[in-house]
Amino acid sequence: MAIGEAGPGSARRGLQPERLEETMRGRLGRECVYVPSCRFGLYVALRHWCPPGGRVLMSPVNDDVIFFVVLAAGLRPVQAPLHPLDATLDVDAVPEDVWGSVSAVLTTNLYGNPDPAPRLRRKCDALGIPLFEDGAHAIGSRAGDRPVGAWGEASVFSLSKHVGAKAGGMLALADAGLREAVAETCAGLLAPRRARAELAYAVRPYAEAAVRGLRLRRAARAAIRQLGLADREGIRMPLRPDALARAAHRAPGLDAHHPWLRVDLHDYRLRSGPLRLRRIGRALDRLDEVLDACRAGTELLLATPWARPRDDAYGTQPLFRVPLFVEDRDAAIAALARRGVVVGYLYDPPLDDYAGPEFTDPSPAPEAARWFARHALPVDPLRARTVIEVLERSGVRPAQAPGRLSRSGPTPGGLG
């Protein structure tokens, strides 16, 4: 029985994950395995290809949960230099001794800006190491002549982002022959379904709609903090270095790192029930409609003075969030909040500054990542018109990039 299978007759009711897998298989041209979350799928991929003790080259501008997934897999994160205007991996700025030390590469495709997968694929092939693609932000994005997620040995996607299902993920495999082994690994790591979790998932959309309708967002967030239910107060979750060091001695394993891996998604390893699968399926059916609307918003945002220079080589992207570059991000966030626009998906400070050398190798050229993390304002393209109006009325000024931020060459002197 496949992971998450709901039993006899469920295929007629559209409750099995196979239908979701078939949809993503059609988009990527790769074998797909449904997983309860992107982070869970990434953990499975890292465990399958990388023996404990290996070193993974990754982006320092990334969700801290992904950093902890790498640690949970018993691996050492190695932070890469980035290009400053899109936070993609700067292949040329990675020293040769670092290339020679890593055992895998993990892309981020931040906000849907694709990392240079064709070049990374060639580099990984030359080194004989696997390439993993995190496509959580990048359904609909392309790198070279393929969609993001069709370059690595494995790629992972979140169905909580563009799809908006607030649950579910997909693990895509270059080698279809590995499907059975990978699905078996997933099944062995899944936690049993819980009725309480399924009920909470069922009522969440209605509760959120009520909060929005009654304009109670601020009160709801305050109540969550007062009850001690908030997973993080700031952009990054608390590192808790002493506890993390103890957990490292028990890696690889999900249980030791569960306090970090569960943040913002407590059901990340729960077996999906019929309700979740049905809701995810309905949301996935609307994906192309959502992506079309995102393209229109991205076009508007890329034409503003806060956007990086356009690059239409592979069509309009990014589609999940568009990073605008502002001089005073806190002021811009406050102005947007007054209009009910919440800014999320901020990754500041970079992971090497956040975690320190005890837990990660720092980037050899950290300035670009620091500049991006400090000035990028990730905007939902579906709110493009409102955001542009607010930024214009508030007099938000574009950030001016330093003339040189990476070893691979100069960057534009300004973003306006």
C-alpha positions as CSV (number, residue, x, y, z in Angstrom):
1,M,0.0,0.0,0.0
2,A,1.4,3.4,-0.9
3,I,2.2,5.9,1.8
4,G,-0.9,7.8,2.9
5,E,-3.2,5.4,1.0
6,A,-6.8,5.7,2.3
7,G,-8.0,2.1,1.5
8,P,-10.3,0.4,-0.9
9,G,-12.5,2.6,-3.0
10,S,-10.6,5.8,-2.2
11,A,-9.3,6.2,-5.7
12,R,-12.9,6.8,-6.9
13,R,-13.3,9.5,-4.3
14,G,-9.9,11.1,-5.2
15,L,-8.5,10.5,-1.7
16,Q,-5.3,8.7,-2.6
17,P,-2.0,10.5,-3.1
18,E,-1.5,8.8,-6.4
19,R,-3.6,11.5,-8.2
20,L,-1.4,14.2,-6.7
21,E,1.7,12.3,-7.7
22,E,0.4,12.0,-11.3
23,T,-0.3,15.7,-11.5
24,M,3.3,16.6,-10.4
25,R,4.7,13.9,-12.6
26,G,3.1,15.6,-15.6
27,R,4.6,18.9,-14.7
28,L,8.1,17.7,-14.0
29,G,8.4,14.6,-16.2
30,R,9.8,12.7,-13.2
31,E,8.6,10.0,-10.8
32,C,7.0,11.6,-7.7
33,V,6.3,10.4,-4.2
34,Y,3.7,12.3,-2.1
35,V,5.1,13.4,1.3
36,P,3.4,15.3,4.2
37,S,5.8,18.3,3.8
38,C,8.8,19.6,1.8
39,R,11.1,19.4,4.8
40,F,10.2,15.8,5.4
41,G,10.8,15.0,1.7
42,L,14.2,16.7,1.9
43,Y,15.2,14.7,4.9
44,V,14.4,11.5,3.1
45,A,16.4,12.5,0.1
46,L,19.4,13.5,2.1
47,R,19.4,10.3,4.1
48,H,19.0,8.2,0.9
49,W,22.0,9.8,-0.9
50,C,24.3,11.1,1.8
51,P,26.1,9.1,4.5
52,P,26.3,10.8,7.8
53,G,29.2,13.2,8.2
54,G,29.0,14.5,4.6
55,R,29.0,18.2,3.8
56,V,26.2,20.0,1.9
57,L,26.8,23.3,0.0
58,M,23.7,25.4,0.5
59,S,22.4,29.0,0.5
60,P,22.8,31.1,3.7
61,V,19.6,33.0,2.8
62,N,17.1,30.2,3.5
63,D,14.5,29.1,6.0
64,D,16.2,28.0,9.2
65,V,14.1,24.8,9.2
66,I,16.0,23.7,6.1
67,F,19.2,24.2,7.9
68,F,18.0,22.0,10.7
69,V,16.9,19.3,8.3
70,V,20.5,19.1,7.0
71,L,21.7,18.8,10.6
72,A,19.1,16.2,11.4
73,A,20.3,14.1,8.5
74,G,23.7,14.0,10.2
75,L,25.3,16.4,7.7
76,R,27.4,19.6,7.9
77,P,26.0,22.7,6.2
78,V,28.4,24.7,4.1
79,Q,27.2,28.2,3.3
80,A,27.8,29.3,-0.3
81,P,28.4,32.8,-1.8
82,L,25.4,34.3,-3.5
83,H,24.5,36.8,-6.2
84,P,23.2,39.9,-4.4
85,L,20.2,40.7,-6.5
86,D,18.4,37.3,-6.6
87,A,20.2,35.2,-3.8
88,T,21.1,32.5,-6.3
89,L,24.3,30.4,-5.7
90,D,27.4,32.1,-7.1
91,V,29.1,29.1,-8.7
92,D,32.3,31.0,-9.6
93,A,32.8,32.4,-6.1
94,V,32.9,29.0,-4.4
95,P,36.6,28.2,-3.8
96,E,38.0,25.0,-5.4
97,D,38.9,23.6,-2.0
98,V,35.3,24.0,-0.9
99,W,34.1,22.2,-4.0
100,G,36.5,19.4,-3.3
101,S,35.2,19.0,0.3
102,V,31.4,18.9,-0.3
103,S,29.4,15.7,-0.8
104,A,26.2,17.3,-2.1
105,V,24.7,20.6,-3.3
106,L,21.3,21.9,-2.3
107,T,19.6,24.7,-4.2
108,T,17.0,27.0,-2.8
109,N,15.4,28.8,-5.8
110,L,14.5,31.5,-3.4
111,Y,11.0,33.1,-4.0
112,G,11.0,31.2,-7.3
113,N,14.3,32.8,-8.6
114,P,16.0,29.7,-10.1
115,D,19.5,28.8,-9.0
116,P,21.9,28.0,-11.9
117,A,20.9,24.4,-12.1
118,P,22.5,23.6,-15.5
119,R,25.9,24.7,-14.3
120,L,25.4,23.0,-10.9
121,R,24.4,19.8,-12.7
122,R,27.6,19.8,-14.7
123,K,29.7,20.6,-11.6
124,C,28.1,17.9,-9.6
125,D,28.6,15.4,-12.4
126,A,32.3,16.3,-12.6
127,L,32.7,15.9,-8.8
128,G,30.5,12.7,-8.7
129,I,28.2,14.2,-6.0
130,P,24.4,14.5,-5.9
131,L,22.4,17.7,-6.6
132,F,19.2,18.3,-4.6
133,E,16.7,21.0,-5.5
134,D,14.4,22.7,-3.0
135,G,11.5,23.8,-5.1
136,A,9.3,24.9,-2.3
137,H,9.1,28.4,-3.8
138,A,9.5,27.4,-7.4
139,I,6.6,25.5,-8.8
140,G,6.2,27.1,-12.2
141,S,9.8,28.4,-12.4
142,R,12.3,27.3,-15.1
143,A,16.1,26.9,-15.1
144,G,17.6,26.4,-18.5
145,D,15.4,24.2,-20.7
146,R,13.7,22.4,-17.8
147,P,11.4,23.2,-14.9
148,V,13.0,23.7,-11.5
149,G,13.0,20.3,-9.9
150,A,14.1,18.4,-13.1
151,W,17.8,18.7,-12.7
152,G,18.8,17.0,-9.5
153,E,18.9,13.4,-8.3
154,A,16.0,14.5,-6.1
155,S,13.8,17.6,-5.7
156,V,11.2,18.6,-3.1
157,F,8.2,20.8,-3.4
158,S,5.8,22.3,-0.9
159,L,2.0,22.2,-1.6
160,S,1.6,24.8,1.1
161,K,2.9,27.6,-1.0
162,H,1.6,28.3,-4.5
163,V,-1.0,25.6,-4.1
164,G,-2.1,27.1,-0.8
165,A,-3.2,23.8,0.7
166,K,-1.3,24.4,4.0
167,A,-0.2,20.8,3.9
168,G,1.5,18.3,1.7
169,G,4.7,18.1,-0.4
170,M,6.2,16.1,-3.2
171,L,9.6,14.3,-3.6
172,A,10.6,14.0,-7.2
173,L,13.2,11.4,-8.4
174,A,15.4,11.4,-11.4
175,D,15.6,7.6,-11.2
176,A,12.1,6.1,-11.3
177,G,13.6,2.8,-10.2
178,L,14.2,4.2,-6.7
179,R,10.5,5.0,-6.1
180,E,9.7,1.8,-4.1
181,A,12.7,2.2,-1.9
182,V,12.1,5.9,-1.2
183,A,8.4,5.3,-0.6
184,E,9.3,2.6,1.9
185,T,11.7,4.9,3.7
186,C,9.0,7.6,3.9
187,A,6.5,5.1,5.3
188,G,8.9,4.1,8.0
189,L,9.3,7.7,9.1
190,L,5.7,8.9,9.1
191,A,3.9,9.5,12.3
192,P,0.4,8.1,12.6
193,R,-2.6,10.2,11.7
194,R,-4.2,12.0,14.7
195,A,-7.8,12.9,14.8
196,R,-7.2,16.1,16.7
197,A,-4.7,17.3,14.0
198,E,-7.2,16.4,11.2
199,L,-9.9,18.4,13.0
200,A,-7.6,21.4,13.4
201,Y,-6.8,21.2,9.7
202,A,-10.4,21.0,8.8
203,V,-11.5,24.1,10.8
204,R,-8.4,26.3,10.1
205,P,-9.6,27.9,6.8
206,Y,-12.9,29.0,8.5
207,A,-11.1,30.3,11.6
208,E,-8.7,32.3,9.4
209,A,-11.6,33.7,7.3
210,A,-13.3,34.8,10.5
211,V,-10.2,36.5,11.7
212,R,-9.8,38.3,8.4
213,G,-13.4,39.3,8.2
214,L,-13.5,40.7,11.7
215,R,-10.1,42.3,11.3
216,L,-8.7,40.5,14.3
217,R,-5.3,39.6,12.9
218,R,-3.4,41.7,15.4
219,A,-5.4,40.5,18.3
220,A,-5.1,36.8,17.2
221,R,-1.3,37.1,17.0
222,A,-1.2,38.7,20.5
223,A,-3.3,35.9,21.9
224,I,-1.1,33.3,20.3
225,R,2.0,34.9,21.9
226,Q,0.3,35.2,25.3
227,L,-0.6,31.5,25.3
228,G,3.0,30.5,24.4
229,L,1.9,29.0,21.1
230,A,4.1,31.2,18.9
231,D,7.0,29.2,17.4
232,R,9.1,32.3,16.8
233,E,9.1,35.9,18.0
234,G,11.5,37.2,15.4
235,I,12.5,36.2,11.8
236,R,14.7,33.3,13.0
237,M,13.7,30.8,15.6
238,P,15.8,30.6,18.7
239,L,18.9,28.5,18.0
240,R,19.3,27.1,21.5
241,P,22.9,26.1,20.9
242,D,23.4,23.9,23.9
243,A,20.3,21.8,23.1
244,L,21.3,21.7,19.4
245,A,24.8,20.4,20.3
246,R,23.2,17.6,22.3
247,A,20.8,16.8,19.4
248,A,23.8,16.6,17.1
249,H,25.1,13.6,19.0
250,R,21.9,11.7,18.2
251,A,21.9,12.6,14.5
252,P,20.9,11.3,12.0
253,G,17.3,11.3,13.2
254,L,14.2,13.3,13.2
255,D,13.3,12.9,16.8
256,A,16.3,14.6,18.3
257,H,15.7,17.6,16.1
258,H,11.9,17.7,16.3
259,P,11.8,20.9,18.4
260,W,13.4,22.8,15.4
261,L,11.9,20.8,12.5
262,R,8.3,21.3,13.7
263,V,8.4,25.1,13.8
264,D,5.6,26.7,11.7
265,L,4.3,23.3,10.6
266,H,3.7,20.9,13.4
267,D,2.2,18.2,11.2
268,Y,5.3,18.0,9.0
269,R,5.6,14.2,9.4
270,L,2.0,13.2,10.0
271,R,0.4,10.6,7.6
272,S,-2.1,12.5,5.5
273,G,-5.8,11.7,6.0
274,P,-8.6,11.8,3.4
275,L,-9.6,15.4,4.2
276,R,-6.1,16.7,3.6
277,L,-5.6,14.8,0.4
278,R,-9.0,16.0,-0.9
279,R,-8.3,19.6,-0.1
280,I,-4.7,19.5,-1.5
281,G,-6.1,17.9,-4.7
282,R,-8.7,20.7,-5.2
283,A,-6.0,23.3,-4.6
284,L,-3.5,21.7,-7.0
285,D,-6.2,21.6,-9.7
286,R,-6.3,25.4,-9.5
287,L,-2.5,25.8,-9.7
288,D,-2.2,27.1,-13.2
289,E,-4.8,29.8,-12.6
290,V,-2.9,30.9,-9.5
291,L,0.4,31.0,-11.4
292,D,-1.2,33.1,-14.2
293,A,-2.3,35.6,-11.6
294,C,1.1,35.6,-10.0
295,R,2.8,36.3,-13.4
296,A,0.6,39.4,-13.9
297,G,1.6,40.7,-10.4
298,T,5.3,39.9,-11.0
299,E,5.2,41.9,-14.2
300,L,3.9,44.9,-12.3
301,L,6.5,44.6,-9.5
302,L,9.5,44.1,-11.8
303,A,8.6,47.4,-13.5
304,T,9.0,49.3,-10.2
305,P,12.1,51.3,-9.1
306,W,12.6,48.8,-6.2
307,A,13.0,45.7,-8.4
308,R,16.3,44.2,-9.7
309,P,16.9,44.5,-13.5
310,R,14.6,42.2,-15.5
311,D,15.8,38.9,-17.0
312,D,13.2,37.3,-19.2
313,A,15.3,34.5,-20.5
314,Y,13.0,31.9,-19.1
315,G,9.8,33.8,-18.9
316,T,8.4,35.9,-16.1
317,Q,9.6,34.8,-12.7
318,P,9.8,34.7,-9.7
319,L,6.2,33.8,-9.0
320,F,6.0,33.0,-5.3
321,R,7.4,36.3,-4.0
322,V,9.2,39.2,-5.7
323,P,12.1,40.6,-3.8
324,L,12.0,44.4,-3.9
325,F,15.0,46.2,-2.5
326,V,14.3,49.0,0.0
327,E,16.5,51.2,2.0
328,D,14.5,51.0,5.2
329,R,12.8,47.6,5.3
330,D,11.3,48.0,8.7
331,A,9.6,51.2,7.7
332,A,8.2,49.6,4.5
333,I,6.9,46.6,6.5
334,A,5.2,48.9,8.9
335,A,3.6,50.9,6.1
336,L,2.3,47.7,4.5
337,A,1.0,46.4,7.8
338,R,-1.2,49.5,8.1
339,R,-2.9,48.4,4.9
340,G,-3.3,44.8,6.1
341,V,-0.4,43.5,4.0
342,V,1.7,41.1,6.1
343,V,5.3,40.5,4.9
344,G,6.7,37.0,5.5
345,Y,9.4,34.8,4.2
346,L,12.2,37.0,5.5
347,Y,15.5,35.2,6.1
348,D,17.7,37.6,8.0
349,P,20.4,37.2,9.2
350,P,22.1,34.7,6.9
351,L,22.5,31.2,8.3
352,D,26.2,31.5,8.9
353,D,25.7,34.6,11.0
354,Y,22.7,33.0,12.7
355,A,24.3,29.7,13.6
356,G,28.0,30.4,13.8
357,P,31.0,28.2,13.0
358,E,30.0,25.5,15.6
359,F,27.2,24.4,13.4
360,T,28.1,25.5,9.9
361,D,31.0,26.4,7.6
362,P,30.6,30.1,6.9
363,S,30.5,31.5,3.4
364,P,33.8,32.6,2.0
365,A,32.1,35.7,0.6
366,P,29.3,36.7,2.9
367,E,28.7,40.3,1.9
368,A,26.2,39.7,-0.8
369,A,24.0,37.4,1.4
370,R,24.0,40.0,4.2
371,W,23.0,42.8,1.8
372,F,20.2,40.7,0.3
373,A,18.9,39.6,3.7
374,R,18.9,43.1,5.0
375,H,17.2,44.9,2.1
376,A,15.0,42.3,0.3
377,L,11.3,42.9,0.8
378,P,9.5,39.8,-0.5
379,V,6.2,40.8,-2.0
380,D,3.3,38.5,-2.8
381,P,2.6,39.2,-6.5
382,L,-1.1,38.7,-5.8
383,R,-0.9,41.9,-3.7
384,A,1.2,43.8,-6.3
385,R,-1.1,46.8,-6.9
386,T,-1.7,47.5,-3.2
387,V,2.0,47.1,-2.3
388,I,3.1,49.5,-5.1
389,E,0.5,52.1,-4.0
390,V,1.7,51.9,-0.4
391,L,5.4,52.1,-1.2
392,E,4.8,55.1,-3.5
393,R,2.6,57.0,-1.0
394,S,5.1,56.2,1.8
395,G,8.1,57.5,-0.1
396,V,10.0,54.2,0.3
397,R,13.4,54.6,-1.3
398,P,15.2,51.9,-3.3
399,A,18.3,50.4,-1.7
400,Q,21.6,51.3,-3.3
401,A,23.7,48.2,-3.8
402,P,27.5,48.6,-3.1
403,G,29.5,48.5,-6.3
404,R,31.1,45.2,-5.6
405,L,29.6,42.4,-3.5
406,S,31.0,39.1,-4.7
407,R,34.2,37.7,-6.0
408,S,32.7,36.9,-9.4
409,G,32.3,40.5,-10.5
410,P,30.7,43.9,-10.0
411,T,27.1,44.4,-9.4
412,P,25.0,47.4,-10.5
413,G,25.7,50.5,-8.5
414,G,22.0,51.0,-7.8
415,L,18.6,49.3,-8.1
416,G,16.6,52.3,-9.2
